[in-house]
């Protein structure tokens, strides 16, 4: 039978390592395949902007962290990440450039190319420090350390990266991320055999999480449960395990539910409640199967379930179950295949097919050894094959494997596992005539057995205490009833008058009548409330339908307005081909641009979930890209943006769009002339007086000295003046070192943040 005292720690680290790598440490779980298909569908209609970069990054991460490290998945991931790097470089988006660097490091390491991964890591860290992007450095330090933990080596280096990450998060005042790193440090200490230190650190992590009201405490509870179980404190372990499941349900984060169920099952198995243990293992297997996700924990749980079948004389059924599960969820990683081989060996041993059993036991050991990881499961493999050789009478072989299990450093065996090893060594030494050594192993086995029994007795004492309190309350209630009867007898013996008794009966009758009337009224009231509730439900359903119809209609209106404007733009374009006068052609071209600025607003509205407001940051980026491609196809003019994501309604968005169109068109046509290059800045920011400003500046020569804005008769300038007034804003042009500024200040609906871009 497979018994993994440290199984909770190991597959919690192995499975959650991928989970941690996929995300910023503060965020939620990784994408499922269905969600990725939805992102790919969105990608088809996305523009060349930050939205497209985000979609590409999420899809790339999905392929990087799919189980199995298959080359085809990593190739797909690299293709998407290359697109992220290309777009972010073209738009000069530093944040996404840095995210691309982080993922490039992870991809190299996942490919097994550790030298290149370390080279890219050093380059990225140098770049992040040069640009003072401390959050990107903290994220990379964290991801790199987590990846190293999956290889089970470099403990000192892992801790160094974690400590640097925690220090940076602390400086950035990101407590949840800092505490998450401290939790991972405690896991490393636990895996390194420093159980007491890990427990103190995890208790501190739990305290700090609660102080900031962090909702997802289940991972910390789960690790504390494993620590307590390994130390033999089953009561505390069971309590932490129950709390982890409770926290998981309250937070709605069920991504690791199967792992938590399996950990609780392991506790029940160790305290001797096999029935509950197998029931929880079956729950865990059911959850894994629903997720269609193979993991190391799947095969550990399957080992316990198949062993239970073997104990009940169903060895053939156990073998069929083991093979069927491997077909449904094929083992991918080395340790998954090792565990599957160990389960097969147990089944063949029960079926007395000893040659096959020995073959799979040895295969299991070889696979665990090839993983180059010193973890508890590889120690358990020594015990499994030793038990097999003892049953065959090969005591010399059995002793070699058992002594090897005891020499692991740091030791990762619980009291129950150590007791099992000493018990088997007692049998080996006794059979070989090493009686002094056998006595020593029997003594150690007895000490460990007493320790475990004491822990279980503590649990039994608590149960007896609960039972005692329950019985005490029952006895107190019985005594109270007896006292009431005695008082009643005394009253009867006091010969109370018949009239008083009749009066009491009459009063009781009145009370009962009133209670019955109240009951009827309450029943009638409840029925009325139920009818009202049903009527309200029907009205709400109708109202929801009306609102959905209205939303659809509004989207359709915006879509048709956009299409009609596009038709007009096309007609103007066609008309211009029949004209020979350049001024007329330019007038039509300018009209096309104005109509496009309005058309783009309607497009944004019908594509958005929010039909009331337009995200001006996205709008300005798209409109500017259109004008750049239309008026400056050579790309010689460089655009720089400083934008708040202000949201405006359509009455404000259209004037802003037209003003932006006029200003940028004027700058491209007149500010740069025959210059081969130039720079144009667009700023849309929030002011301290709750207004926002749109500012367009260029590094051209500006207006002539004799130019008077107040006397200008141009259509563009008149449009800007009129539209500024429509926005209740102030408009001005300033000349500073030959640079022209355009400023419109007005009150927006609301703002939510700020980004910088380059185009």
matplotlib code that plots the C-alpha trace (Angstrom):
import matplotlib.pyplot as plt

x = [0.0, 1.2, 1.6, 2.9, 3.2, 4.4, 2.1, 0.2, 3.3, 4.7, 1.8, 0.6, 4.0, 4.2, 0.6, 0.4, 3.9, 2.4, -0.6, 1.7, 3.9, 0.9, -0.2, 0.8, 1.0, -2.0, -4.4, -6.6, -6.4, -5.1, -7.3, -9.2, -9.3, -12.9, -11.9, -8.9, -11.1, -13.1, -10.0, -8.9, -12.4, -12.0, -8.5, -10.0, -11.8, -9.3, -7.4, -3.6, -3.7, -3.3, -6.4, -4.8, -1.6, -3.4, -5.3, -2.1, -0.3, -3.1, -3.2, 0.6, 0.6, -2.0, 0.2, 3.3, 1.8, -0.3, 0.7, 3.4, 5.9, 5.2, 7.2, 4.2, 2.6, 5.8, 6.1, 2.6, 3.4, 6.5, 4.6, 2.0, 4.6, 6.6, 3.5, 3.2, 6.8, 6.4, 3.3, 4.5, 7.8, 6.0, 3.8, 6.7, 4.7, 7.2, 4.9, 4.1, 7.8, 8.8, 6.0, 7.3, 10.8, 9.5, 7.6, 10.7, 12.7, 9.9, 9.6, 13.4, 13.4, 10.3, 12.1, 14.8, 17.3, 18.5, 21.6, 19.6, 16.9, 19.5, 21.1, 17.7, 16.9, 20.1, 19.4, 15.8, 16.8, 19.4, 16.8, 14.2, 16.7, 17.8, 14.2, 13.4, 10.6, 10.7, 7.3, 8.5, 11.7, 9.7, 7.5, 10.4, 12.3, 9.2, 8.5, 12.1, 12.2, 8.9, 10.3, 13.4, 11.3, 9.7, 13.2, 13.8, 17.3, 19.1, 17.5, 19.8, 19.3, 15.5, 15.4, 17.6, 15.2, 12.2, 13.7, 14.6, 11.0, 9.5, 11.8, 10.7, 7.0, 7.4, 9.0, 6.1, 3.6, 1.9, 1.3, -0.7, 2.1, 4.8, 2.9, 2.4, 6.2, 6.7, 4.3, 6.4, 9.5, 7.8, 7.1, 10.7, 11.8, 9.2, 10.5, 14.0, 13.0, 12.8, 9.3, 9.1, 10.5, 8.0, 5.1, 6.1, 6.4, 3.0, 1.3, 2.8, 1.6, -1.9, -1.9, -0.8, -3.3, -6.1, -4.9, -5.4, -8.6, -7.2, -10.0, -8.0, -6.6, -7.1, -3.6, -2.1, -4.5, -3.6, 0.1, -0.4, -2.6, 0.3, 2.8, 0.6, 0.0, 3.8, 4.4, 1.8, -0.7, -3.8, -6.4, -4.8, -4.2, -7.8, -9.0, -6.7, -7.8, -11.5, -10.7, -9.0, -12.1, -14.4, -12.2, -12.1, -15.9, -16.3, -13.8, -15.2, -11.7, -12.1, -9.1, -7.3, -10.4, -9.2, -5.9, -7.6, -10.0, -7.0, -5.2, -8.2, -8.4, -4.8, -5.4, -8.4, -6.2, -3.5, -5.8, -7.3, -10.6, -10.1, -13.8, -13.8, -10.4, -11.4, -14.6, -12.6, -10.1, -13.0, -14.3, -10.9, -10.7, -14.2, -13.1, -9.9, -11.9, -14.4, -11.5, -9.9, -6.6, -3.9, -1.7, 0.6, -2.2, -4.6, -2.3, -1.6, -5.4, -5.9, -3.2, -5.2, -8.5, -7.0, -5.4, -8.7, -10.1, -7.3, -8.0, -11.5, -10.5, -11.0, -7.5, -8.6, -11.0, -8.2, -5.9, -8.7, -9.5, -5.8, -5.4, -8.7, -7.8, -4.4, -6.3, -8.7, -6.0, -2.7, 0.3, 2.5, 5.4, 8.1, 6.7, 3.2, 4.5, 6.5, 3.4, 1.4, 4.1, 4.0, 0.2, 0.5, 3.2, 0.8, -2.0, 0.3, 1.7, -1.9, -2.6, 0.6, 2.2, 5.5, 7.7, 5.5, 5.2, 9.1, 9.4, 7.1, 8.5, 12.0, 10.6, 9.0, 12.3, 14.2, 11.7, 11.8, 15.6, 15.7, 13.6, 16.7, 14.4, 15.0, 11.4, 9.3, 7.8, 11.2, 11.7, 8.3, 9.3, 12.2, 9.7, 7.3, 9.9, 11.4, 8.0, 7.7, 11.1, 10.3, 7.2, 9.4, 12.0, 14.8, 15.8, 19.2, 17.6, 14.8, 17.3, 19.3, 16.3, 15.0, 18.4, 18.6, 15.2, 16.5, 19.6, 17.7, 18.7, 16.7, 14.4, 10.8, 9.1, 6.3, 6.2, 3.9, 6.4, 9.4, 7.5, 6.8, 10.5, 11.7, 9.1, 10.3, 14.0, 13.2, 12.0, 15.0, 17.6, 15.8, 15.8, 19.5, 20.5, 21.4, 19.5, 21.0, 20.1, 16.7, 16.1, 17.1, 14.7, 11.9, 12.6, 12.4, 9.2, 7.6, 8.5, 7.0, 3.9, 3.4, 3.7, 1.1, -1.2, -0.9, -1.9, -4.9, -5.9, -5.9, -8.5, -10.5, -10.3, -11.7, -14.6, -15.3, -15.3, -17.9, -19.9, -19.6, -20.9, -23.8, -24.7, -24.3, -26.8, -29.2, -29.0, -29.5, -32.6, -33.9, -33.3, -35.1, -38.1, -38.1, -38.0, -41.0, -42.9, -42.2, -43.5, -46.6, -47.2, -46.8, -49.3, -51.8, -51.3, -51.9, -55.6, -55.9, -59.4, -61.5, -62.4, -58.7, -58.1, -61.0, -59.9, -56.4, -58.0, -60.2, -57.2, -55.3, -58.2, -58.2, -54.5, -54.8, -57.6, -55.5, -52.5, -54.6, -56.0, -52.5, -51.4, -54.2, -53.3, -49.7, -50.6, -52.8, -50.0, -47.5, -49.7, -50.2, -46.5, -45.9, -48.3, -46.7, -43.3, -44.4, -45.9, -42.7, -40.7, -42.8, -42.4, -38.7, -38.4, -40.4, -38.3, -35.0, -36.3, -37.2, -33.8, -32.0, -34.1, -33.4, -29.6, -29.7, -31.6, -29.1, -26.2, -28.0, -28.6, -24.9, -23.9, -26.2, -25.1, -21.5, -22.2, -24.1, -21.2, -18.8, -21.1, -20.9, -17.1, -16.9, -19.1, -16.9, -13.9, -15.5, -16.5, -12.9, -11.7, -13.8, -12.5, -9.4, -9.3, -6.8, -8.6, -11.9, -10.2, -8.6, -12.0, -13.5, -10.6, -11.0, -14.7, -13.9, -11.6, -14.3, -16.9, -14.5, -13.9, -17.7, -18.0, -15.3, -17.2, -20.3, -18.1, -16.7, -20.1, -21.6, -18.5, -18.5, -20.5, -21.1, -23.4, -23.4, -19.7, -16.7, -13.2, -11.3, -7.9, -8.7, -10.5, -7.7, -5.1, -7.3, -8.1, -4.5, -3.4, -5.9, -4.8, -1.1, -1.6, -3.8, -1.7, 1.8, 2.2, 6.0, 5.8, 8.4, 6.4, 6.6, 3.6, 3.8, 0.8, 0.1, -3.6, -6.0, -8.7, -11.4, -14.9, -17.2, -20.8, -21.5, -22.4, -18.8, -16.9, -18.0, -16.7, -13.5, -13.0, -13.6, -11.2, -8.6, -9.0, -8.7, -5.6, -3.7, -4.5, -3.3, -0.1, 0.8, 0.0, 1.5, 3.7, 6.3, 6.3, 9.1, 10.8, 11.8, 10.8, 9.1, 7.3, 3.7, 2.5, -1.1, -2.1, -5.5, -5.3, -7.3, -6.7, -6.9, -10.2, -12.0, -11.7, -9.7, -7.5, -6.8, -3.4, -1.8, 1.7, 4.3, 8.0, 7.3, 7.9, 4.3, 2.1, 3.6, 4.1, 1.5, -1.1, -4.1, -6.2, -9.2, -9.3, -8.8, -11.6, -10.5, -13.1, -10.9, -10.3, -13.9, -14.9, -12.4, -13.8, -17.4, -16.8, -14.9, -17.9, -20.2, -18.1, -18.2, -14.4, -11.7, -9.6, -6.3, -3.2, 0.2, 3.6, 6.6, 9.9, 8.2, 5.8, 2.1, -0.3, -4.0, -5.9, -9.5, -10.6, -14.0, -15.7, -15.9, -18.1, -15.3, -11.7, -10.0, -6.2, -3.4, -1.1, 1.8, 2.2, 4.4, 3.5]
y = [0.0, 3.5, 5.5, 9.1, 10.9, 14.0, 13.6, 16.8, 18.9, 17.4, 17.5, 20.8, 22.3, 20.4, 21.3, 24.8, 25.7, 25.8, 27.7, 30.2, 30.6, 31.3, 34.3, 37.4, 36.1, 38.1, 36.9, 33.9, 30.6, 29.7, 29.6, 26.5, 25.4, 26.7, 30.2, 30.2, 29.4, 32.4, 34.6, 33.3, 34.3, 37.8, 38.0, 37.8, 41.1, 42.9, 46.0, 46.6, 47.8, 46.9, 44.7, 42.5, 42.3, 41.2, 38.5, 37.2, 37.1, 35.1, 32.6, 32.3, 31.6, 28.9, 27.0, 27.5, 26.1, 23.2, 20.0, 17.9, 20.4, 19.2, 20.8, 21.6, 23.6, 25.6, 26.3, 27.7, 29.7, 31.2, 32.2, 34.1, 35.7, 36.9, 38.7, 40.3, 41.5, 42.8, 44.9, 46.2, 47.3, 49.1, 50.9, 51.5, 49.9, 49.3, 47.3, 44.7, 44.7, 43.7, 41.1, 39.6, 39.4, 37.5, 35.0, 34.5, 33.4, 30.9, 29.4, 28.8, 27.1, 25.0, 23.8, 22.5, 25.0, 26.2, 28.0, 30.2, 30.7, 32.0, 34.2, 35.8, 36.1, 38.1, 40.3, 41.0, 41.8, 44.3, 45.9, 46.1, 47.7, 50.2, 51.3, 51.0, 48.7, 47.1, 45.3, 43.5, 42.5, 41.2, 39.1, 37.6, 36.8, 35.0, 33.1, 32.0, 30.7, 28.8, 27.2, 26.1, 24.5, 22.1, 20.8, 20.1, 21.6, 24.9, 25.4, 28.2, 29.9, 29.5, 31.1, 34.0, 34.7, 34.5, 36.8, 39.4, 39.2, 39.6, 42.6, 44.3, 43.7, 45.1, 48.3, 48.5, 48.2, 45.1, 43.1, 40.3, 39.5, 39.8, 37.4, 35.0, 34.9, 34.3, 31.3, 29.8, 30.3, 28.3, 25.6, 25.4, 25.1, 22.4, 20.5, 20.9, 19.1, 22.3, 21.4, 23.5, 26.6, 26.1, 25.9, 29.1, 30.9, 29.6, 30.6, 34.1, 34.1, 33.2, 36.0, 38.6, 37.4, 37.7, 41.2, 42.4, 40.4, 38.2, 35.8, 32.8, 31.3, 27.7, 27.2, 28.3, 26.1, 23.2, 23.5, 23.9, 20.7, 18.8, 20.2, 19.1, 15.6, 15.0, 16.0, 13.5, 16.1, 14.7, 16.8, 20.0, 18.6, 17.6, 21.1, 22.9, 20.6, 21.3, 25.1, 24.9, 23.3, 25.8, 28.8, 27.3, 27.2, 30.7, 32.2, 30.3, 29.3, 25.5, 25.1, 22.9, 21.2, 17.7, 18.3, 19.4, 16.4, 14.1, 15.7, 15.2, 11.6, 11.1, 12.3, 9.9, 7.1, 7.8, 8.0, 4.6, 5.7, 3.9, 4.2, 8.0, 8.1, 6.1, 8.1, 11.4, 9.9, 9.0, 12.6, 13.8, 11.5, 12.5, 16.2, 15.5, 13.6, 16.4, 18.8, 16.3, 17.1, 14.5, 15.3, 13.4, 13.5, 11.6, 8.5, 8.8, 8.8, 6.0, 3.9, 4.1, 3.3, 0.3, -0.9, -0.8, -3.0, -5.4, -5.6, -6.5, -9.4, -7.4, -7.4, -7.9, -5.0, -2.9, -3.6, -2.8, 0.5, 1.5, 0.9, 2.6, 5.7, 5.9, 5.7, 8.5, 10.7, 9.5, 10.1, 12.8, 13.8, 11.4, 11.3, 10.6, 7.6, 6.5, 6.5, 4.7, 2.0, 1.7, 1.2, -1.5, -3.3, -3.4, -4.9, -7.5, -8.4, -9.0, -11.2, -13.2, -12.2, -11.5, -11.1, -8.2, -6.8, -6.7, -5.2, -2.3, -1.7, -1.4, 0.8, 3.1, 3.4, 4.2, 6.9, 8.6, 8.6, 10.1, 13.1, 14.3, 15.4, 14.4, 14.3, 12.0, 10.0, 8.6, 7.5, 5.7, 3.8, 2.2, 1.1, -0.4, -2.6, -3.5, -4.8, -6.8, -8.5, -9.3, -11.1, -13.0, -13.8, -11.6, -10.0, -8.8, -6.7, -5.5, -4.2, -2.3, -0.4, 0.3, 1.6, 3.8, 5.3, 6.2, 8.0, 10.6, 14.1, 16.1, 13.4, 13.7, 10.8, 11.2, 9.2, 6.6, 6.1, 5.8, 3.3, 1.2, 1.2, 0.2, -2.5, -4.0, -3.6, -5.6, -8.4, -8.2, -8.2, -10.9, -13.1, -12.4, -13.1, -9.4, -9.5, -6.5, -4.3, -6.0, -5.1, -1.5, -1.2, -2.8, -0.3, 2.7, 1.2, 0.9, 4.6, 5.8, 3.7, 5.0, 8.6, 8.0, 6.3, 9.2, 11.6, 9.5, 9.2, 13.0, 13.0, 10.3, 12.3, 15.3, 13.2, 11.8, 15.3, 16.4, 13.2, 14.0, 17.6, 16.3, 13.7, 16.4, 18.7, 15.8, 14.9, 18.6, 18.7, 15.5, 16.9, 20.1, 18.0, 16.0, 19.2, 20.5, 17.3, 17.7, 21.2, 20.1, 17.5, 20.1, 22.3, 19.4, 18.5, 22.2, 21.7, 24.7, 25.8, 24.4, 27.9, 28.9, 25.8, 26.5, 30.1, 28.9, 26.5, 29.2, 31.5, 28.8, 28.3, 32.0, 32.0, 28.9, 30.6, 33.7, 31.7, 29.8, 33.0, 34.4, 31.2, 31.6, 35.3, 34.4, 31.7, 34.1, 36.7, 34.2, 33.2, 36.9, 37.5, 34.4, 35.7, 39.2, 37.5, 35.6, 38.8, 40.7, 37.8, 37.9, 41.7, 41.5, 38.9, 41.1, 44.1, 42.2, 41.2, 44.8, 46.0, 43.4, 44.3, 48.0, 47.3, 45.2, 48.0, 50.6, 48.5, 48.0, 51.8, 52.5, 49.8, 51.1, 54.7, 53.6, 51.7, 54.6, 56.9, 54.4, 54.4, 58.3, 58.1, 55.6, 57.9, 60.9, 58.8, 57.8, 61.4, 62.6, 60.4, 62.4, 65.7, 67.5, 70.4, 69.7, 72.0, 70.2, 66.9, 68.1, 69.3, 65.9, 64.2, 66.3, 65.6, 61.9, 62.2, 64.1, 61.4, 58.7, 60.3, 60.2, 56.7, 55.3, 56.5, 54.6, 51.6, 51.7, 52.0, 49.0, 46.9, 47.8, 46.2, 49.8, 51.6, 54.9, 55.8, 55.7, 54.8, 57.8, 56.3, 53.5, 55.9, 58.4, 55.6, 54.2, 57.6, 58.7, 55.5, 56.0, 59.6, 58.6, 55.9, 58.2, 61.4, 60.2, 56.7, 56.9, 56.8, 59.6, 61.4, 59.9, 60.0, 60.1, 59.7, 60.4, 59.3, 58.9, 56.3, 58.9, 57.7, 60.2, 60.0, 60.4, 64.1, 64.8, 62.2, 63.4, 67.1, 65.8, 63.4, 66.2, 68.6, 65.9, 65.3, 68.9, 69.5, 66.4, 66.9, 70.5, 69.5, 66.8, 69.0, 72.3, 71.8, 69.6, 70.6, 68.8, 67.6, 64.0, 63.4, 65.0, 64.4, 65.0, 64.7, 63.9, 64.4, 63.7, 64.1, 64.8, 68.1, 68.9, 70.8, 67.6, 68.7, 67.1, 68.6, 67.6, 68.9, 68.4, 69.8, 69.4, 70.3, 72.2, 76.0, 76.9, 79.6, 82.7, 85.7, 87.7, 85.0, 86.0, 83.2, 85.5, 86.7, 83.2, 82.3, 78.7, 76.0, 73.9, 76.7, 77.7, 74.1, 73.9, 77.1, 76.1, 72.5, 73.9, 76.1, 73.1, 71.3, 74.3, 74.3, 76.9, 76.9, 78.5, 78.3, 79.0, 79.5, 78.3, 77.8, 77.5, 74.7, 75.0, 73.9, 73.3, 73.1, 72.3, 71.9, 70.6, 68.4, 64.6, 61.9, 60.0, 58.8, 55.6, 55.7, 56.6, 55.0, 56.2, 55.0, 55.6, 55.1]
z = [0.0, -0.7, 2.5, 2.0, 5.4, 3.5, 0.5, 1.3, 1.3, -1.9, -4.2, -2.7, -3.8, -7.1, -8.2, -6.7, -8.1, -11.6, -10.2, -8.6, -11.7, -14.0, -12.0, -10.2, -6.6, -5.6, -8.2, -8.8, -10.5, -14.0, -17.1, -18.2, -21.8, -22.3, -21.1, -23.4, -26.4, -25.5, -25.4, -28.9, -30.2, -28.7, -30.3, -33.8, -33.4, -31.1, -32.3, -32.3, -28.6, -25.0, -25.1, -27.8, -25.8, -22.7, -24.6, -26.2, -22.8, -21.2, -24.0, -23.9, -20.2, -20.6, -23.0, -20.8, -17.7, -19.2, -17.4, -19.0, -20.4, -23.9, -26.7, -28.8, -25.9, -25.3, -29.1, -29.0, -25.9, -27.5, -30.6, -28.6, -26.4, -29.5, -30.7, -27.2, -27.5, -31.0, -30.2, -26.9, -28.6, -31.4, -28.9, -26.4, -23.6, -20.8, -18.6, -21.2, -22.4, -18.9, -18.6, -21.9, -20.4, -17.3, -19.4, -21.7, -18.6, -17.6, -21.1, -21.3, -17.9, -18.8, -21.9, -19.7, -21.0, -17.6, -18.7, -21.2, -18.5, -16.0, -18.7, -19.5, -15.8, -15.2, -18.3, -17.1, -13.5, -14.9, -17.1, -14.3, -12.0, -14.7, -15.2, -11.5, -12.1, -8.6, -9.0, -12.1, -10.3, -7.4, -9.6, -11.5, -8.3, -7.1, -10.3, -10.6, -7.0, -7.5, -10.6, -8.8, -6.1, -8.7, -9.3, -5.6, -5.6, -4.9, -1.5, -0.5, -3.9, -3.7, -0.3, -1.5, -4.4, -2.1, 0.5, -2.3, -3.6, -0.1, 0.6, -2.7, -2.0, 1.5, 0.0, -2.5, 0.4, -1.1, 2.1, 0.5, -2.0, 0.7, 3.0, 0.1, -0.4, 3.4, 3.1, 0.4, 2.5, 5.3, 2.8, 1.8, 5.5, 5.9, 2.9, 4.3, 7.5, 9.7, 10.8, 14.0, 12.2, 9.4, 11.9, 13.6, 10.3, 9.0, 12.3, 11.7, 8.1, 9.2, 11.8, 9.2, 6.6, 9.1, 10.0, 6.4, 6.1, 3.3, 2.3, 0.8, 4.0, 2.9, 1.5, 4.8, 6.8, 4.6, 5.2, 8.9, 8.8, 7.2, 9.7, 12.6, 11.1, 10.5, 14.1, 15.2, 16.5, 14.8, 16.6, 15.4, 12.0, 11.6, 12.8, 10.3, 7.5, 8.2, 8.3, 5.0, 3.4, 5.1, 3.9, 0.4, 0.2, 1.6, -0.9, -3.9, -4.9, -5.5, -7.8, -5.2, -3.7, -4.7, -2.9, 0.3, 0.2, -0.2, 2.7, 5.0, 3.8, 4.8, 8.3, 8.8, 7.5, 10.0, 13.0, 12.0, 10.5, 7.2, 6.2, 6.3, 4.7, 1.7, 1.3, 1.2, -1.3, -3.6, -3.3, -4.3, -7.3, -8.4, -8.3, -10.3, -12.9, -13.3, -13.9, -16.4, -14.8, -14.1, -11.1, -8.7, -6.1, -8.4, -8.4, -4.7, -3.9, -6.4, -4.6, -1.3, -3.0, -4.9, -1.7, 0.1, -2.7, -2.2, 1.6, 0.7, -1.6, -4.9, -6.3, -9.9, -9.6, -8.1, -11.1, -13.5, -11.6, -11.7, -15.4, -16.3, -14.4, -16.3, -19.6, -18.5, -17.0, -18.5, -16.2, -17.8, -15.4, -14.1, -10.6, -11.9, -13.8, -10.8, -8.6, -11.2, -11.4, -7.6, -7.7, -10.4, -8.3, -5.3, -7.5, -9.0, -5.6, -4.3, -7.4, -6.7, -10.0, -8.2, -11.3, -12.5, -9.0, -8.6, -12.2, -11.4, -7.9, -9.4, -12.3, -9.7, -7.8, -11.0, -12.0, -8.6, -8.7, -12.2, -11.0, -9.1, -6.2, -2.6, -1.4, 0.9, -1.9, -3.0, 0.6, 0.6, -2.5, -0.5, 2.1, -0.5, -2.1, 1.2, 2.4, -0.8, -0.3, 3.4, 2.2, -0.3, 2.4, 0.8, 4.1, 2.8, 0.0, 2.2, 4.8, 2.2, 1.0, 4.6, 5.8, 2.7, 3.6, 7.1, 5.6, 3.7, 4.8, 5.7, 7.0, 5.6, 7.5, 10.0, 13.2, 11.6, 8.7, 11.0, 13.2, 10.1, 9.0, 12.5, 12.7, 9.4, 10.4, 13.5, 11.4, 9.0, 11.8, 13.7, 10.6, 10.0, 13.6, 14.4, 17.7, 19.4, 16.4, 16.2, 19.9, 19.2, 16.3, 18.4, 21.2, 18.8, 17.2, 20.7, 21.6, 18.3, 18.8, 22.3, 21.0, 18.3, 20.7, 23.1, 20.3, 19.4, 23.1, 23.3, 20.5, 22.3, 25.6, 23.8, 22.4, 25.9, 27.3, 24.7, 25.5, 29.2, 28.8, 26.7, 29.4, 32.1, 30.4, 29.9, 33.6, 34.6, 32.5, 34.0, 37.5, 36.6, 35.4, 38.6, 40.6, 38.6, 39.4, 43.1, 43.1, 41.2, 43.9, 46.6, 44.9, 44.6, 48.3, 49.3, 48.3, 46.0, 45.6, 42.7, 41.6, 41.2, 39.1, 36.9, 36.4, 35.4, 32.9, 31.5, 31.2, 29.4, 27.0, 26.2, 25.6, 23.3, 21.4, 20.9, 19.8, 17.3, 15.9, 15.7, 13.9, 11.3, 10.8, 10.3, 7.8, 5.8, 5.9, 4.7, 1.8, 0.8, 1.0, -1.2, -3.8, -3.7, -4.1, -7.1, -8.7, -8.0, -9.5, -12.7, -12.9, -12.4, -15.1, -17.5, -16.5, -17.1, -20.6, -21.3, -20.2, -22.3, -25.3, -24.7, -24.4, -27.6, -29.4, -28.2, -29.5, -32.8, -33.1, -32.5, -34.9, -37.7, -37.1, -37.4, -40.6, -42.1, -41.3, -42.9, -46.0, -46.1, -45.7, -48.6, -50.8, -50.0, -50.9, -54.2, -54.9, -54.4, -57.2, -59.6, -58.5, -59.9, -57.6, -54.7, -52.3, -52.9, -52.4, -49.2, -47.9, -48.6, -46.9, -43.8, -43.8, -43.9, -40.9, -38.9, -39.7, -38.8, -35.4, -34.8, -36.3, -33.9, -30.9, -32.0, -32.7, -29.1, -27.6, -29.4, -28.7, -25.0, -22.2, -20.9, -23.4, -21.4, -21.5, -23.9, -22.6, -24.0, -23.5, -26.0, -28.2, -28.4, -29.2, -32.0, -33.5, -33.4, -35.1, -37.9, -38.4, -38.3, -41.0, -43.1, -43.0, -42.2, -43.8, -43.6, -39.8, -39.5, -36.8, -33.3, -31.0, -27.2, -25.0, -21.3, -20.9, -18.0, -18.8, -18.6, -19.4, -21.2, -22.4, -26.1, -25.7, -24.4, -26.4, -29.9, -29.4, -27.8, -30.8, -33.3, -31.5, -31.4, -35.1, -36.0, -33.8, -34.9, -38.6, -38.3, -36.6, -39.1, -42.1, -41.0, -37.9, -39.5, -43.2, -45.0, -41.8, -41.9, -38.3, -35.4, -32.2, -31.2, -27.6, -26.7, -23.0, -21.5, -17.7, -14.6, -12.8, -9.1, -9.6, -10.9, -14.5, -17.3, -20.0, -23.5, -24.6, -28.0, -28.6, -31.3, -31.8, -35.0, -35.6, -34.4, -35.8, -37.4, -35.1, -36.9, -36.6, -34.4, -33.2, -32.4, -36.0, -37.6, -40.0, -40.8, -40.4, -38.2, -35.7, -35.7, -35.0, -32.1, -30.6, -31.0, -29.6, -26.6, -25.8, -26.2, -23.5, -21.2, -21.5, -21.9, -25.1, -25.7, -27.8, -26.3, -27.9, -25.9, -27.6, -30.9, -29.6, -30.0, -27.3, -27.4, -24.1, -23.4, -19.7, -18.8, -16.2, -17.0, -15.6, -13.8, -14.2, -13.0, -13.6, -16.0, -18.6, -20.8, -24.4, -27.4, -31.0]

ax = plt.figure().add_subplot(projection="3d")
ax.plot(x, y, z, "-o")
ax.set_aspect("equal")
plt.show()
